[in-house]
Amino acid sequence: MSNVQLILLQAQGSNNYLQFGFIAVMIAVFYFFMIRPQQKKAKEQETFRSNLKPGDKVQTIGGLHGTIASIESDGTIVLLVDRIRMKFEKSAVQGLSTKAE
């Protein structure tokens, strides 16, 4: 083999490492900027929903504002909206509200 052929073989080997490194960096960026924040937000939302108690003023994902009247053992809540009681899944609660009366 000549020196030129040896240099070309070495360049191809380092190019493979460069490609692998680039893919690894892209996967890491995707994880830290896309997947991890979503997991953190989902965990915070689950903690929020597990800490709900009667009397909390909440907003549903549909935009309905009300006060929690009771929490059922089957994972549903009863919302009091303008003297009307409505039953929702706990997962339908989006956040706390300041508009409920």
Rosetta constraint file for C-alpha pairs under 8 A:
AtomPair CA 1 CA 5 HARMONIC 6.21 0.50
AtomPair CA 1 CA 6 HARMONIC 6.92 0.50
AtomPair CA 2 CA 6 HARMONIC 6.54 0.50
AtomPair CA 3 CA 7 HARMONIC 6.23 0.50
AtomPair CA 4 CA 8 HARMONIC 6.27 0.50
AtomPair CA 5 CA 9 HARMONIC 6.28 0.50
AtomPair CA 6 CA 10 HARMONIC 6.26 0.50
AtomPair CA 7 CA 11 HARMONIC 6.16 0.50
AtomPair CA 8 CA 12 HARMONIC 6.28 0.50
AtomPair CA 9 CA 13 HARMONIC 6.42 0.50
AtomPair CA 10 CA 14 HARMONIC 6.36 0.50
AtomPair CA 11 CA 15 HARMONIC 6.08 0.50
AtomPair CA 12 CA 16 HARMONIC 6.43 0.50
AtomPair CA 13 CA 17 HARMONIC 6.70 0.50
AtomPair CA 14 CA 18 HARMONIC 6.22 0.50
AtomPair CA 15 CA 19 HARMONIC 6.21 0.50
AtomPair CA 16 CA 20 HARMONIC 6.20 0.50
AtomPair CA 17 CA 21 HARMONIC 6.04 0.50
AtomPair CA 18 CA 22 HARMONIC 6.13 0.50
AtomPair CA 19 CA 23 HARMONIC 6.28 0.50
AtomPair CA 20 CA 24 HARMONIC 6.20 0.50
AtomPair CA 21 CA 25 HARMONIC 6.16 0.50
AtomPair CA 22 CA 26 HARMONIC 6.22 0.50
AtomPair CA 23 CA 27 HARMONIC 6.23 0.50
AtomPair CA 24 CA 28 HARMONIC 6.25 0.50
AtomPair CA 25 CA 29 HARMONIC 6.15 0.50
AtomPair CA 26 CA 30 HARMONIC 6.07 0.50
AtomPair CA 27 CA 31 HARMONIC 6.14 0.50
AtomPair CA 28 CA 32 HARMONIC 6.17 0.50
AtomPair CA 29 CA 33 HARMONIC 5.92 0.50
AtomPair CA 29 CA 34 HARMONIC 7.99 0.50
AtomPair CA 30 CA 34 HARMONIC 5.48 0.50
AtomPair CA 30 CA 35 HARMONIC 6.95 0.50
AtomPair CA 31 CA 35 HARMONIC 4.93 0.50
AtomPair CA 31 CA 36 HARMONIC 5.95 0.50
AtomPair CA 32 CA 36 HARMONIC 5.41 0.50
AtomPair CA 32 CA 37 HARMONIC 7.25 0.50
AtomPair CA 33 CA 37 HARMONIC 6.65 0.50
AtomPair CA 34 CA 38 HARMONIC 6.64 0.50
AtomPair CA 35 CA 39 HARMONIC 6.31 0.50
AtomPair CA 36 CA 40 HARMONIC 6.19 0.50
AtomPair CA 37 CA 41 HARMONIC 6.12 0.50
AtomPair CA 38 CA 42 HARMONIC 6.13 0.50
AtomPair CA 39 CA 43 HARMONIC 6.17 0.50
AtomPair CA 40 CA 44 HARMONIC 6.24 0.50
AtomPair CA 41 CA 45 HARMONIC 6.18 0.50
AtomPair CA 42 CA 46 HARMONIC 6.19 0.50
AtomPair CA 43 CA 47 HARMONIC 6.22 0.50
AtomPair CA 44 CA 48 HARMONIC 6.15 0.50
AtomPair CA 45 CA 49 HARMONIC 6.21 0.50
AtomPair CA 46 CA 50 HARMONIC 6.17 0.50
AtomPair CA 47 CA 51 HARMONIC 6.33 0.50
AtomPair CA 48 CA 52 HARMONIC 6.67 0.50
AtomPair CA 48 CA 95 HARMONIC 7.96 0.50
AtomPair CA 49 CA 90 HARMONIC 6.65 0.50
AtomPair CA 49 CA 91 HARMONIC 7.33 0.50
AtomPair CA 49 CA 93 HARMONIC 7.32 0.50
AtomPair CA 52 CA 56 HARMONIC 6.86 0.50
AtomPair CA 53 CA 68 HARMONIC 7.04 0.50
AtomPair CA 53 CA 70 HARMONIC 7.58 0.50
AtomPair CA 53 CA 71 HARMONIC 7.18 0.50
AtomPair CA 54 CA 67 HARMONIC 7.56 0.50
AtomPair CA 54 CA 68 HARMONIC 4.83 0.50
AtomPair CA 54 CA 69 HARMONIC 5.28 0.50
AtomPair CA 54 CA 70 HARMONIC 5.28 0.50
AtomPair CA 54 CA 71 HARMONIC 6.86 0.50
AtomPair CA 55 CA 67 HARMONIC 5.78 0.50
AtomPair CA 55 CA 68 HARMONIC 5.23 0.50
AtomPair CA 55 CA 69 HARMONIC 6.30 0.50
AtomPair CA 56 CA 67 HARMONIC 5.61 0.50
AtomPair CA 56 CA 68 HARMONIC 5.54 0.50
AtomPair CA 56 CA 96 HARMONIC 7.42 0.50
AtomPair CA 57 CA 65 HARMONIC 7.33 0.50
AtomPair CA 57 CA 66 HARMONIC 5.71 0.50
AtomPair CA 57 CA 67 HARMONIC 4.35 0.50
AtomPair CA 57 CA 68 HARMONIC 6.45 0.50
AtomPair CA 57 CA 96 HARMONIC 5.81 0.50
AtomPair CA 57 CA 97 HARMONIC 5.30 0.50
AtomPair CA 57 CA 98 HARMONIC 6.79 0.50
AtomPair CA 57 CA 99 HARMONIC 7.92 0.50
AtomPair CA 57 CA 100 HARMONIC 5.85 0.50
AtomPair CA 58 CA 65 HARMONIC 5.85 0.50
AtomPair CA 58 CA 66 HARMONIC 5.68 0.50
AtomPair CA 58 CA 67 HARMONIC 6.11 0.50
AtomPair CA 58 CA 68 HARMONIC 7.27 0.50
AtomPair CA 58 CA 93 HARMONIC 6.77 0.50
AtomPair CA 58 CA 94 HARMONIC 7.41 0.50
AtomPair CA 58 CA 95 HARMONIC 5.65 0.50
AtomPair CA 58 CA 96 HARMONIC 4.19 0.50
AtomPair CA 58 CA 97 HARMONIC 4.59 0.50
AtomPair CA 58 CA 98 HARMONIC 7.82 0.50
AtomPair CA 58 CA 100 HARMONIC 7.29 0.50
AtomPair CA 59 CA 63 HARMONIC 5.95 0.50
AtomPair CA 59 CA 64 HARMONIC 5.49 0.50
AtomPair CA 59 CA 65 HARMONIC 4.49 0.50
AtomPair CA 59 CA 66 HARMONIC 6.51 0.50
AtomPair CA 59 CA 93 HARMONIC 5.97 0.50
AtomPair CA 59 CA 94 HARMONIC 5.72 0.50
AtomPair CA 59 CA 95 HARMONIC 5.49 0.50
AtomPair CA 59 CA 96 HARMONIC 5.90 0.50
AtomPair CA 59 CA 97 HARMONIC 5.42 0.50
AtomPair CA 60 CA 64 HARMONIC 5.23 0.50
AtomPair CA 60 CA 65 HARMONIC 6.61 0.50
AtomPair CA 60 CA 92 HARMONIC 5.37 0.50
AtomPair CA 60 CA 93 HARMONIC 4.25 0.50
AtomPair CA 60 CA 94 HARMONIC 5.02 0.50
AtomPair CA 60 CA 95 HARMONIC 7.10 0.50
AtomPair CA 61 CA 92 HARMONIC 5.53 0.50
AtomPair CA 61 CA 93 HARMONIC 5.98 0.50
AtomPair CA 61 CA 94 HARMONIC 5.15 0.50
AtomPair CA 62 CA 92 HARMONIC 7.83 0.50
AtomPair CA 65 CA 81 HARMONIC 7.03 0.50
AtomPair CA 65 CA 97 HARMONIC 6.62 0.50
AtomPair CA 65 CA 99 HARMONIC 6.56 0.50
AtomPair CA 65 CA 100 HARMONIC 5.27 0.50
AtomPair CA 66 CA 79 HARMONIC 5.76 0.50
AtomPair CA 66 CA 80 HARMONIC 5.53 0.50
AtomPair CA 66 CA 81 HARMONIC 4.82 0.50
AtomPair CA 66 CA 82 HARMONIC 7.79 0.50
AtomPair CA 66 CA 97 HARMONIC 7.87 0.50
AtomPair CA 66 CA 100 HARMONIC 4.90 0.50
AtomPair CA 66 CA 101 HARMONIC 7.12 0.50
AtomPair CA 67 CA 79 HARMONIC 5.46 0.50
AtomPair CA 67 CA 80 HARMONIC 5.15 0.50
AtomPair CA 67 CA 81 HARMONIC 6.73 0.50
AtomPair CA 67 CA 100 HARMONIC 6.35 0.50
AtomPair CA 67 CA 101 HARMONIC 7.43 0.50
AtomPair CA 68 CA 77 HARMONIC 6.84 0.50
AtomPair CA 68 CA 78 HARMONIC 5.93 0.50
AtomPair CA 68 CA 79 HARMONIC 4.56 0.50
AtomPair CA 68 CA 80 HARMONIC 6.10 0.50
AtomPair CA 69 CA 77 HARMONIC 7.61 0.50
AtomPair CA 69 CA 78 HARMONIC 5.44 0.50
AtomPair CA 69 CA 79 HARMONIC 5.46 0.50
AtomPair CA 69 CA 80 HARMONIC 5.76 0.50
AtomPair CA 69 CA 85 HARMONIC 7.85 0.50
AtomPair CA 70 CA 77 HARMONIC 5.90 0.50
AtomPair CA 70 CA 78 HARMONIC 5.25 0.50
AtomPair CA 70 CA 79 HARMONIC 7.35 0.50
AtomPair CA 71 CA 75 HARMONIC 7.39 0.50
AtomPair CA 71 CA 76 HARMONIC 6.21 0.50
AtomPair CA 71 CA 77 HARMONIC 4.43 0.50
AtomPair CA 71 CA 78 HARMONIC 6.27 0.50
AtomPair CA 72 CA 76 HARMONIC 5.27 0.50
AtomPair CA 72 CA 77 HARMONIC 5.71 0.50
AtomPair CA 72 CA 78 HARMONIC 7.58 0.50
AtomPair CA 75 CA 89 HARMONIC 6.30 0.50
AtomPair CA 75 CA 90 HARMONIC 5.93 0.50
AtomPair CA 76 CA 87 HARMONIC 6.69 0.50
AtomPair CA 76 CA 88 HARMONIC 5.50 0.50
AtomPair CA 76 CA 89 HARMONIC 4.30 0.50
AtomPair CA 76 CA 90 HARMONIC 5.21 0.50
AtomPair CA 77 CA 87 HARMONIC 5.70 0.50
AtomPair CA 77 CA 88 HARMONIC 5.37 0.50
AtomPair CA 77 CA 89 HARMONIC 6.12 0.50
AtomPair CA 77 CA 90 HARMONIC 5.97 0.50
AtomPair CA 78 CA 85 HARMONIC 6.23 0.50
AtomPair CA 78 CA 86 HARMONIC 5.45 0.50
AtomPair CA 78 CA 87 HARMONIC 4.44 0.50
AtomPair CA 78 CA 88 HARMONIC 6.33 0.50
AtomPair CA 79 CA 84 HARMONIC 7.99 0.50
AtomPair CA 79 CA 85 HARMONIC 5.53 0.50
AtomPair CA 79 CA 86 HARMONIC 5.12 0.50
AtomPair CA 79 CA 87 HARMONIC 6.20 0.50
AtomPair CA 79 CA 88 HARMONIC 7.32 0.50
AtomPair CA 80 CA 84 HARMONIC 5.53 0.50
AtomPair CA 80 CA 85 HARMONIC 4.61 0.50
AtomPair CA 80 CA 86 HARMONIC 6.46 0.50
AtomPair CA 81 CA 85 HARMONIC 6.25 0.50
AtomPair CA 81 CA 86 HARMONIC 7.32 0.50
AtomPair CA 81 CA 100 HARMONIC 7.75 0.50
AtomPair CA 82 CA 101 HARMONIC 7.54 0.50
AtomPair CA 88 CA 92 HARMONIC 6.51 0.50
AtomPair CA 89 CA 93 HARMONIC 7.63 0.50
